[in-house]
Amino acid sequence: MNMGTILAAAVLAAQAGWAEEVRVYNWSDYIDEDLLAKFEEETGYELIYDVFDSNEVLETKMLAGGSGYDIVVPTGTFLQRQITAGAFQPIDPAKLSNFGNLWDLVLDRTDIYDPGGLYSINYMWGTTGLGVNVARVTELLGEDAPVDSLELIFDPANMEKLAECGVHFLDAPTELIPAALQYIGQDPNSKDEDVIAMAEPVLTAVRPFVQKYHSSEYVSALANGDICVAFGWSGDILQSRDRAVEAENGVEIVYSAPVEGAQMWFDQMAIPVDAPNPDGAHAFLNFILDAENMAAASNYVYYANGNLASQEFLVEDVIGDTAIYPDAATLETLYTITPYDARTQRTVTRMWTRIKSGT
Ligand code: N2P
């Protein structure tokens, strides 16, 4: 768009009484909603903010095109495949005065998904692990319950007992398959179909005891005491811990990255190639890149971010918690994964359908 077009659009919008829209598609439970209003006030854009809880759902929209979104937030592995498919447009750092706030440590780690960071900016990152209602679980499994081990959810003897108080698993094959492989001592990032196949019996053996495969309901279910264990995302489980504290319902939730090792993932903001409002997209990116805004978001959702300048504004509960900002020892136990090729992905998708349906 040249200046004339932008002005013409602005004049039309003003005459009609509408603000220009920016459409953002982000994960659920992933922002302090006060920031959404603040963005509108500061920029004059109208923000349409929709949420999802599945990379597969987002990927279907990205590969089909015409999503209508200006910003989307795929996880690194999925981003990489979507970049290859031509789903995104390059980000223009010249339009981002806050670009210098980015953290080189995170840039180094996301470089494998988006070499040179041409198409994406880290929003947040975290780990996948165990959300546990310790009182309920020790009641059923005893004081020695392996609350920080994958044994809790992959040993059928444990799961049979836990079925009584309720267990949710993420509905995400790229989370559960690597975890099952890690549990049996295989490479969680294996692309060898024979190795990947070894995850199926592990997951099928506990399938009868999984109340639900769902990637966002566990946040309230854990907090309410409706379930006692979730295999889910770090910050979501920490949010559920806080919701229980706020409700004063006596439920105490603890998050652990499994001692065997946890997956560490990076969620990346990107602009679809056919975004209706790329300037608005850059305005949103720059708003999030502001150190205080980014800190407000992390302080609210308990996820670490890729913004070094935000760290001085993080509360101790966030920057000081090694479940969120891992120390060197914890970091060593975390693994990352890379995408499956299209053929392996189809095999994995079929396998996941079989596991969930119990057939
Ligand atoms: C936010 C979950 C984001 C983690 N609720 C998935 N990468």
Residues whose N, C-alpha, C, O or C-beta is under 5 A from the ligand:
A	BS01	N2P	W27 S28 D29 Y30 T75 W233 D236 D267
